[in-house]
Amino acid sequence: MKKALMLFIFFFIIDILLLVVLLNFNGGKDFIVLFLPAMFLEIAIYGSFIIYEISNKDK
């Protein structure tokens, strides 16, 4: 689970930086177009990694 925690912290920092950039760029209009799909993709990647870690722990 240490890898999953490190991945979470890494993606969290990327999310914060992306949020700051997109809210300041173009008056925040790109927030919904770019940030929300990136967040859903991150949740999918992070969730699949957690499922992979849990399935390997049982073996």
Biopython code that builds the backbone (N, CA, C, O; Angstrom):
import numpy as np
from Bio.PDB.StructureBuilder import StructureBuilder

atoms = [
    (1, "MET", "N", (0.815, -1.200, 0.000)),
    (1, "MET", "CA", (0.000, 0.000, 0.000)),
    (1, "MET", "C", (0.858, 1.263, 0.000)),
    (1, "MET", "O", (0.342, 2.361, -0.211)),
    (2, "LYS", "N", (2.153, 1.119, 0.233)),
    (2, "LYS", "CA", (3.028, 2.287, 0.214)),
    (2, "LYS", "C", (3.076, 2.894, -1.184)),
    (2, "LYS", "O", (3.112, 4.115, -1.333)),
    (3, "LYS", "N", (3.076, 2.038, -2.213)),
    (3, "LYS", "CA", (3.074, 2.538, -3.585)),
    (3, "LYS", "C", (1.787, 3.302, -3.877)),
    (3, "LYS", "O", (1.807, 4.337, -4.544)),
    (4, "ALA", "N", (0.678, 2.790, -3.376)),
    (4, "ALA", "CA", (-0.604, 3.454, -3.606)),
    (4, "ALA", "C", (-0.642, 4.822, -2.930)),
    (4, "ALA", "O", (-1.183, 5.774, -3.492)),
    (5, "LEU", "N", (-0.079, 4.925, -1.744)),
    (5, "LEU", "CA", (-0.044, 6.207, -1.042)),
    (5, "LEU", "C", (0.850, 7.208, -1.770)),
    (5, "LEU", "O", (0.497, 8.381, -1.896)),
    (6, "MET", "N", (1.988, 6.757, -2.242)),
    (6, "MET", "CA", (2.882, 7.638, -2.996)),
    (6, "MET", "C", (2.220, 8.102, -4.299)),
    (6, "MET", "O", (2.360, 9.259, -4.697)),
    (7, "LEU", "N", (1.500, 7.187, -4.954)),
    (7, "LEU", "CA", (0.792, 7.542, -6.178)),
    (7, "LEU", "C", (-0.294, 8.568, -5.891)),
    (7, "LEU", "O", (-0.488, 9.503, -6.667)),
    (8, "PHE", "N", (-1.000, 8.397, -4.785)),
    (8, "PHE", "CA", (-2.036, 9.352, -4.407)),
    (8, "PHE", "C", (-1.445, 10.737, -4.168)),
    (8, "PHE", "O", (-1.993, 11.731, -4.646)),
    (9, "ILE", "N", (-0.346, 10.815, -3.442)),
    (9, "ILE", "CA", (0.286, 12.107, -3.163)),
    (9, "ILE", "C", (0.773, 12.750, -4.463)),
    (9, "ILE", "O", (0.614, 13.956, -4.657)),
    (10, "PHE", "N", (1.358, 11.958, -5.344)),
    (10, "PHE", "CA", (1.838, 12.466, -6.629)),
    (10, "PHE", "C", (0.698, 13.048, -7.459)),
    (10, "PHE", "O", (0.806, 14.163, -7.970)),
    (11, "PHE", "N", (-0.397, 12.295, -7.596)),
    (11, "PHE", "CA", (-1.531, 12.778, -8.378)),
    (11, "PHE", "C", (-2.223, 13.960, -7.706)),
    (11, "PHE", "O", (-2.754, 14.833, -8.391)),
    (12, "PHE", "N", (-2.224, 13.999, -6.374)),
    (12, "PHE", "CA", (-2.826, 15.115, -5.656)),
    (12, "PHE", "C", (-2.069, 16.411, -5.948)),
    (12, "PHE", "O", (-2.683, 17.457, -6.156)),
    (13, "ILE", "N", (-0.752, 16.343, -5.963)),
    (13, "ILE", "CA", (0.055, 17.523, -6.276)),
    (13, "ILE", "C", (-0.185, 17.965, -7.716)),
    (13, "ILE", "O", (-0.295, 19.160, -7.990)),
    (14, "ILE", "N", (-0.265, 17.009, -8.632)),
    (14, "ILE", "CA", (-0.551, 17.347, -10.026)),
    (14, "ILE", "C", (-1.925, 17.996, -10.147)),
    (14, "ILE", "O", (-2.086, 18.964, -10.891)),
    (15, "ASP", "N", (-2.923, 17.475, -9.421)),
    (15, "ASP", "CA", (-4.263, 18.058, -9.452)),
    (15, "ASP", "C", (-4.272, 19.492, -8.948)),
    (15, "ASP", "O", (-4.906, 20.356, -9.554)),
    (16, "ILE", "N", (-3.582, 19.754, -7.856)),
    (16, "ILE", "CA", (-3.550, 21.108, -7.309)),
    (16, "ILE", "C", (-2.889, 22.070, -8.303)),
    (16, "ILE", "O", (-3.387, 23.174, -8.524)),
    (17, "LEU", "N", (-1.775, 21.655, -8.896)),
    (17, "LEU", "CA", (-1.099, 22.511, -9.875)),
    (17, "LEU", "C", (-1.967, 22.747, -11.107)),
    (17, "LEU", "O", (-2.040, 23.865, -11.616)),
    (18, "LEU", "N", (-2.625, 21.691, -11.585)),
    (18, "LEU", "CA", (-3.502, 21.825, -12.743)),
    (18, "LEU", "C", (-4.684, 22.731, -12.430)),
    (18, "LEU", "O", (-5.092, 23.528, -13.275)),
    (19, "LEU", "N", (-5.233, 22.621, -11.236)),
    (19, "LEU", "CA", (-6.343, 23.473, -10.822)),
    (19, "LEU", "C", (-5.930, 24.942, -10.794)),
    (19, "LEU", "O", (-6.658, 25.801, -11.292)),
    (20, "VAL", "N", (-4.776, 25.233, -10.219)),
    (20, "VAL", "CA", (-4.299, 26.617, -10.140)),
    (20, "VAL", "C", (-4.063, 27.187, -11.534)),
    (20, "VAL", "O", (-4.447, 28.323, -11.815)),
    (21, "VAL", "N", (-3.441, 26.412, -12.398)),
    (21, "VAL", "CA", (-3.147, 26.895, -13.750)),
    (21, "VAL", "C", (-4.431, 27.131, -14.534)),
    (21, "VAL", "O", (-4.573, 28.164, -15.188)),
    (22, "LEU", "N", (-5.366, 26.191, -14.477)),
    (22, "LEU", "CA", (-6.578, 26.318, -15.286)),
    (22, "LEU", "C", (-7.526, 27.387, -14.764)),
    (22, "LEU", "O", (-8.264, 27.983, -15.549)),
    (23, "LEU", "N", (-7.527, 27.643, -13.464)),
    (23, "LEU", "CA", (-8.388, 28.706, -12.954)),
    (23, "LEU", "C", (-7.842, 30.080, -13.313)),
    (23, "LEU", "O", (-8.612, 31.029, -13.462)),
    (24, "ASN", "N", (-6.539, 30.202, -13.453)),
    (24, "ASN", "CA", (-5.940, 31.487, -13.812)),
    (24, "ASN", "C", (-5.855, 31.697, -15.318)),
    (24, "ASN", "O", (-5.777, 32.835, -15.779)),
    (25, "PHE", "N", (-5.870, 30.626, -16.079)),
    (25, "PHE", "CA", (-5.736, 30.711, -17.535)),
    (25, "PHE", "C", (-7.115, 30.831, -18.172)),
    (25, "PHE", "O", (-7.999, 30.021, -17.894)),
    (26, "ASN", "N", (-7.300, 31.815, -19.007)),
    (26, "ASN", "CA", (-8.529, 32.001, -19.777)),
    (26, "ASN", "C", (-9.747, 32.220, -18.881)),
    (26, "ASN", "O", (-10.854, 31.822, -19.242)),
    (27, "GLY", "N", (-9.566, 32.827, -17.758)),
    (27, "GLY", "CA", (-10.679, 33.173, -16.879)),
    (27, "GLY", "C", (-11.382, 31.986, -16.257)),
    (27, "GLY", "O", (-12.528, 32.119, -15.828)),
    (28, "GLY", "N", (-10.750, 30.848, -16.194)),
    (28, "GLY", "CA", (-11.347, 29.664, -15.581)),
    (28, "GLY", "C", (-12.288, 28.893, -16.487)),
    (28, "GLY", "O", (-12.942, 27.955, -16.032)),
    (29, "LYS", "N", (-12.375, 29.266, -17.770)),
    (29, "LYS", "CA", (-13.288, 28.576, -18.691)),
    (29, "LYS", "C", (-12.805, 27.170, -19.033)),
    (29, "LYS", "O", (-13.609, 26.300, -19.366)),
    (30, "ASP", "N", (-11.505, 26.949, -18.951)),
    (30, "ASP", "CA", (-10.965, 25.630, -19.285)),
    (30, "ASP", "C", (-11.050, 24.651, -18.125)),
    (30, "ASP", "O", (-10.646, 23.497, -18.264)),
    (31, "PHE", "N", (-11.564, 25.088, -16.990)),
    (31, "PHE", "CA", (-11.625, 24.226, -15.813)),
    (31, "PHE", "C", (-12.468, 22.990, -16.071)),
    (31, "PHE", "O", (-12.014, 21.869, -15.844)),
    (32, "ILE", "N", (-13.693, 23.186, -16.545)),
    (32, "ILE", "CA", (-14.602, 22.058, -16.749)),
    (32, "ILE", "C", (-14.127, 21.196, -17.906)),
    (32, "ILE", "O", (-14.237, 19.971, -17.855)),
    (33, "VAL", "N", (-13.602, 21.820, -18.944)),
    (33, "VAL", "CA", (-13.210, 21.082, -20.146)),
    (33, "VAL", "C", (-11.989, 20.202, -19.903)),
    (33, "VAL", "O", (-11.919, 19.087, -20.419)),
    (34, "LEU", "N", (-11.031, 20.688, -19.125)),
    (34, "LEU", "CA", (-9.774, 19.958, -18.974)),
    (34, "LEU", "C", (-9.580, 19.316, -17.599)),
    (34, "LEU", "O", (-9.075, 18.197, -17.510)),
    (35, "PHE", "N", (-9.970, 20.000, -16.538)),
    (35, "PHE", "CA", (-9.654, 19.502, -15.202)),
    (35, "PHE", "C", (-10.536, 18.328, -14.798)),
    (35, "PHE", "O", (-10.034, 17.334, -14.271)),
    (36, "LEU", "N", (-11.829, 18.425, -15.033)),
    (36, "LEU", "CA", (-12.722, 17.348, -14.601)),
    (36, "LEU", "C", (-12.447, 16.024, -15.314)),
    (36, "LEU", "O", (-12.411, 14.991, -14.646)),
    (37, "PRO", "N", (-12.250, 16.000, -16.650)),
    (37, "PRO", "CA", (-11.875, 14.719, -17.272)),
    (37, "PRO", "C", (-10.542, 14.174, -16.764)),
    (37, "PRO", "O", (-10.379, 12.962, -16.622)),
    (38, "ALA", "N", (-9.594, 15.060, -16.491)),
    (38, "ALA", "CA", (-8.313, 14.605, -15.949)),
    (38, "ALA", "C", (-8.500, 14.004, -14.563)),
    (38, "ALA", "O", (-7.832, 13.032, -14.211)),
    (39, "MET", "N", (-9.403, 14.575, -13.779)),
    (39, "MET", "CA", (-9.662, 14.054, -12.441)),
    (39, "MET", "C", (-10.313, 12.668, -12.520)),
    (39, "MET", "O", (-9.950, 11.775, -11.755)),
    (40, "PHE", "N", (-11.269, 12.482, -13.436)),
    (40, "PHE", "CA", (-11.899, 11.171, -13.588)),
    (40, "PHE", "C", (-10.898, 10.129, -14.072)),
    (40, "PHE", "O", (-10.941, 8.979, -13.635)),
    (41, "LEU", "N", (-10.002, 10.519, -14.966)),
    (41, "LEU", "CA", (-8.963, 9.601, -15.432)),
    (41, "LEU", "C", (-8.038, 9.218, -14.288)),
    (41, "LEU", "O", (-7.636, 8.061, -14.169)),
    (42, "GLU", "N", (-7.702, 10.189, -13.450)),
    (42, "GLU", "CA", (-6.849, 9.909, -12.296)),
    (42, "GLU", "C", (-7.525, 8.940, -11.328)),
    (42, "GLU", "O", (-6.880, 8.027, -10.813)),
    (43, "ILE", "N", (-8.810, 9.133, -11.081)),
    (43, "ILE", "CA", (-9.545, 8.233, -10.191)),
    (43, "ILE", "C", (-9.544, 6.818, -10.762)),
    (43, "ILE", "O", (-9.395, 5.849, -10.016)),
    (44, "ALA", "N", (-9.707, 6.692, -12.075)),
    (44, "ALA", "CA", (-9.702, 5.370, -12.702)),
    (44, "ALA", "C", (-8.339, 4.702, -12.573)),
    (44, "ALA", "O", (-8.256, 3.513, -12.263)),
    (45, "ILE", "N", (-7.274, 5.455, -12.808)),
    (45, "ILE", "CA", (-5.925, 4.889, -12.703)),
    (45, "ILE", "C", (-5.612, 4.505, -11.267)),
    (45, "ILE", "O", (-5.112, 3.412, -10.999)),
    (46, "TYR", "N", (-5.910, 5.407, -10.353)),
    (46, "TYR", "CA", (-5.616, 5.158, -8.938)),
    (46, "TYR", "C", (-6.447, 3.991, -8.403)),
    (46, "TYR", "O", (-5.940, 3.154, -7.656)),
    (47, "GLY", "N", (-7.716, 3.939, -8.786)),
    (47, "GLY", "CA", (-8.582, 2.841, -8.349)),
    (47, "GLY", "C", (-8.123, 1.494, -8.888)),
    (47, "GLY", "O", (-8.138, 0.498, -8.165)),
    (48, "SER", "N", (-7.719, 1.458, -10.145)),
    (48, "SER", "CA", (-7.251, 0.194, -10.707)),
    (48, "SER", "C", (-5.949, -0.243, -10.055)),
    (48, "SER", "O", (-5.710, -1.440, -9.894)),
    (49, "PHE", "N", (-5.101, 0.714, -9.676)),
    (49, "PHE", "CA", (-3.858, 0.371, -8.996)),
    (49, "PHE", "C", (-4.139, -0.199, -7.607)),
    (49, "PHE", "O", (-3.482, -1.151, -7.185)),
    (50, "ILE", "N", (-5.102, 0.370, -6.900)),
    (50, "ILE", "CA", (-5.464, -0.150, -5.576)),
    (50, "ILE", "C", (-6.033, -1.557, -5.695)),
    (50, "ILE", "O", (-5.696, -2.430, -4.896)),
    (51, "ILE", "N", (-6.887, -1.782, -6.679)),
    (51, "ILE", "CA", (-7.445, -3.121, -6.884)),
    (51, "ILE", "C", (-6.333, -4.109, -7.213)),
    (51, "ILE", "O", (-6.353, -5.243, -6.732)),
    (52, "TYR", "N", (-5.369, -3.697, -8.022)),
    (52, "TYR", "CA", (-4.232, -4.549, -8.357)),
    (52, "TYR", "C", (-3.417, -4.886, -7.111)),
    (52, "TYR", "O", (-3.025, -6.037, -6.921)),
    (53, "GLU", "N", (-3.157, -3.889, -6.261)),
    (53, "GLU", "CA", (-2.390, -4.119, -5.030)),
    (53, "GLU", "C", (-3.131, -5.068, -4.087)),
    (53, "GLU", "O", (-2.514, -5.944, -3.482)),
    (54, "ILE", "N", (-4.435, -4.901, -3.959)),
    (54, "ILE", "CA", (-5.217, -5.761, -3.067)),
    (54, "ILE", "C", (-5.252, -7.187, -3.597)),
    (54, "ILE", "O", (-5.144, -8.138, -2.822)),
    (55, "SER", "N", (-5.400, -7.347, -4.912)),
    (55, "SER", "CA", (-5.447, -8.697, -5.472)),
    (55, "SER", "C", (-4.097, -9.401, -5.341)),
    (55, "SER", "O", (-4.064, -10.621, -5.176)),
    (56, "ASN", "N", (-2.997, -8.676, -5.408)),
    (56, "ASN", "CA", (-1.676, -9.285, -5.229)),
    (56, "ASN", "C", (-1.378, -9.581, -3.770)),
    (56, "ASN", "O", (-0.582, -10.474, -3.477)),
    (57, "LYS", "N", (-1.988, -8.863, -2.858)),
    (57, "LYS", "CA", (-1.755, -9.083, -1.439)),
    (57, "LYS", "C", (-2.355, -10.414, -0.980)),
    (57, "LYS", "O", (-1.827, -11.052, -0.069)),
    (58, "ASP", "N", (-3.451, -10.832, -1.607)),
    (58, "ASP", "CA", (-4.103, -12.085, -1.233)),
    (58, "ASP", "C", (-3.322, -13.304, -1.696)),
    (58, "ASP", "O", (-3.516, -14.392, -1.153)),
    (59, "LYS", "N", (-2.453, -13.156, -2.675)),
    (59, "LYS", "CA", (-1.724, -14.308, -3.221)),
    (59, "LYS", "C", (-0.565, -14.693, -2.356)),
    (59, "LYS", "O", (0.153, -15.642, -2.672)),
]
sb = StructureBuilder()
sb.init_structure("model")
sb.init_model(0)
sb.init_chain("A")
sb.init_seg("    ")
for serial, (resi, resn, name, xyz) in enumerate(atoms, 1):
    if name == "N":
        sb.init_residue(resn, " ", resi, " ")
    sb.init_atom(name, np.array(xyz, "f"), 0.0, 1.0, " ", f" {name:<3s}", serial, name[0])
structure = sb.get_structure()
